[in-house]
């Protein structure tokens, strides 16, 4: 992996307001894009800034099922298991949403999917975006939610069980390329499957985008009554 203008562990720790040991652990686990030269880690400044924007703040993150229930409710979609019988999760999701504005608490929903970036040939990107096992989100679905989009990038949800097939079929290689896939647990994929992700999920994903204009517009859209 090649990183332009990498920053040191010390600089990353200062930006994230965490200790240097934690930064090294995050780099070795692939949570921040980094390269190791000798015994030293050097980190991608864009990846560090992205991580800073996603910092969860105070409070525990929601589980993946609960995060998706919240996003469906915020999108005006009835999720499975309405508050009848013994399943109280939809009612809990509604209470959480009522007291946690998504524009401020979006990082608490990070368990909804695991994000991964890829390099891919430009000729493959339209075919990938049209695959039956992907759903457009973020910058790839910005026009669908009335937000400024951007050319070139492909941002998708996909079921994690389809990862090997998608990578092989579209010749995707892990890297800091134009393809961002958010891997959803297979059992939750029916909640996400479709041409475009639920509106609230698209906007929350745009809050993590590198384009400041897209982030501002998504923030405003989430704050509208």
C-alpha positions in Angstrom: 0.0 0.0 0.0 1.2 3.5 -0.9 0.2 6.5 1.3 0.8 10.1 0.3 2.2 12.3 3.1 1.8 9.8 5.9 1.8 11.0 9.5 3.5 9.5 12.6 1.9 7.5 15.4 2.5 10.5 17.7 0.6 12.9 15.3 -2.3 10.5 14.9 -2.6 10.0 18.7 -2.7 13.7 19.2 -5.4 14.1 16.5 -7.5 11.3 17.9 -6.8 12.2 21.6 -5.8 8.6 22.4 -2.5 7.1 23.5 0.1 5.9 21.0 -0.3 2.2 21.9 -3.9 2.3 20.9 -3.0 3.9 17.6 -0.5 1.1 16.9 -3.1 -1.5 17.7 -5.6 0.1 15.4 -3.0 0.2 12.6 -2.0 -3.4 13.0 -5.7 -4.4 13.1 -6.4 -2.5 9.9 -8.8 -0.1 11.6 -6.7 2.8 10.2 -4.9 2.6 6.9 -1.2 2.5 7.6 2.1 1.0 6.5 4.9 -0.3 8.6 8.5 0.7 7.8 10.9 -1.1 10.0 9.5 -0.9 13.5 7.5 2.2 12.9 3.9 2.7 11.7 3.0 5.5 9.3 -0.6 6.4 8.9 -2.8 7.8 6.2 -3.9 11.3 7.3 -7.3 10.9 5.5 -8.0 7.7 7.3 -7.0 9.3 10.7 -9.3 12.2 10.0 -12.1 9.8 9.0 -11.6 7.9 12.2 -11.7 11.2 14.2 -15.1 12.0 12.6 -16.4 8.6 13.6 -15.3 8.8 17.2 -18.2 7.3 19.2 -17.9 9.7 22.1 -19.6 8.8 25.3 -22.0 5.8 25.5 -21.9 2.3 24.2 -22.5 1.7 20.5 -25.7 0.0 19.4 -25.6 -3.6 18.3 -25.9 -4.2 14.5 -29.6 -5.3 14.7 -30.5 -2.3 16.9 -28.6 0.1 14.7 -30.6 -1.1 11.7 -33.9 -0.8 13.5 -33.0 2.8 14.4 -32.1 3.6 10.8 -35.3 2.0 9.4 -37.4 3.9 11.9 -35.6 7.2 11.0 -36.3 6.4 7.3 -40.0 5.9 8.0 -39.8 2.2 7.3 -41.5 -0.4 9.6 -38.8 -2.9 10.7 -39.5 -6.5 11.5 -40.9 -7.4 14.9 -43.1 -4.5 15.6 -43.6 -3.9 19.4 -45.9 -6.9 20.0 -45.2 -10.1 21.9 -41.9 -10.5 23.6 -39.7 -8.6 21.2 -39.2 -5.1 22.7 -36.4 -4.0 20.4 -38.5 -1.8 18.1 -39.8 0.1 21.1 -36.3 0.5 22.5 -35.1 1.6 19.1 -37.8 4.3 19.0 -37.0 5.5 22.5 -33.3 5.7 21.5 -34.0 7.6 18.3 -36.3 10.1 20.1 -33.5 11.1 22.5 -30.5 10.7 20.2 -30.4 13.0 17.1 -28.7 11.0 14.3 -26.6 14.0 13.2 -24.9 14.0 16.7 -25.0 10.3 17.5 -24.3 8.6 14.2 -21.0 7.1 15.4 -22.9 5.0 17.9 -24.4 3.2 14.9 -21.0 2.0 13.5 -21.8 -1.7 14.2 -24.3 -1.6 11.4 -21.5 -2.7 9.0 -17.8 -3.1 8.6 -16.3 -0.7 6.0 -13.5 -1.7 3.7 -12.0 0.2 0.7 -10.8 -1.3 -2.5 -9.0 -0.6 -5.7 -10.8 -1.6 -8.9 -10.7 -0.9 -12.6 -13.0 1.9 -13.7 -14.6 -0.4 -16.3 -15.8 -2.7 -13.5 -17.4 0.0 -11.3 -20.8 0.3 -13.1 -21.1 -3.5 -13.2 -20.3 -3.7 -9.5 -22.8 -1.0 -8.6 -25.5 -3.0 -10.5 -24.8 -6.3 -8.9 -27.8 -8.1 -7.4 -26.1 -8.4 -4.0 -25.2 -4.8 -3.4 -27.2 -1.7 -2.3 -26.1 1.8 -3.1 -25.5 4.2 -0.2 -23.5 7.3 0.7 -22.1 9.2 -2.2 -23.4 6.6 -4.7 -27.0 7.3 -3.4 -26.7 11.0 -2.6 -28.9 12.1 -5.5 -31.7 9.8 -4.2 -31.8 11.7 -0.9 -31.4 15.2 -2.4 -27.7 15.7 -1.4 -24.7 16.7 -3.5 -23.0 13.7 -4.9 -19.6 13.1 -6.4 -18.3 11.4 -9.5 -16.2 8.3 -9.7 -16.6 6.8 -6.2 -18.7 3.7 -5.6 -20.1 3.3 -2.1 -22.2 0.2 -1.3 -23.6 -2.2 1.2 -23.2 -5.9 0.7 -23.7 -9.1 2.7 -20.4 -10.2 4.3 -20.9 -13.8 3.1 -20.7 -12.5 -0.5 -17.3 -10.9 0.0 -15.1 -13.6 -1.7 -17.4 -13.8 -4.7 -17.7 -10.0 -5.2 -13.9 -9.5 -4.9 -13.2 -12.3 -7.4 -15.9 -11.3 -9.9 -14.9 -7.6 -10.0 -11.2 -8.0 -9.5 -11.2 -5.8 -6.3 -8.0 -5.4 -4.3 -7.9 -4.0 -0.7 -6.5 -0.5 -0.9 -7.4 3.2 -0.7 -9.2 3.1 -4.0 -12.6 4.4 -5.3 -14.7 1.5 -4.0 -16.1 1.5 -0.4 -18.1 -1.5 0.6 -19.8 -1.7 4.0 -20.2 -5.4 4.9 -23.5 -6.2 6.6 -24.0 -9.4 8.7 -25.8 -11.9 6.5 -28.7 -12.3 8.8 -29.5 -8.6 8.5 -29.1 -8.3 4.8 -32.8 -8.5 4.1 -33.2 -5.2 5.9 -30.8 -3.5 3.6 -31.2 -5.2 0.2 -32.5 -3.1 -2.6 -31.3 -0.5 -5.1 -30.8 2.2 -2.5 -30.2 1.9 1.2 -32.8 3.4 3.7 -32.6 7.2 3.6 -31.2 7.6 7.1 -28.5 5.1 6.4 -27.5 7.0 3.2 -27.3 10.3 5.2 -25.4 8.7 8.1 -22.9 7.2 5.6 -22.5 10.6 4.0 -21.4 12.1 7.3 -18.3 9.9 7.0 -17.4 11.0 3.5 -14.2 12.9 2.8 -16.2 15.6 0.8 -17.0 18.4 3.3 -19.9 19.6 1.2 -21.5 16.2 1.2 -21.0 16.0 5.0 -22.6 19.5 5.5 -25.6 18.7 3.4 -26.2 15.3 5.1 -25.9 17.0 8.5 -28.5 19.5 7.5 -30.8 16.9 6.1 -30.6 14.8 9.3 -31.5 17.9 11.4 -34.6 18.8 9.5 -37.8 18.0 11.3 
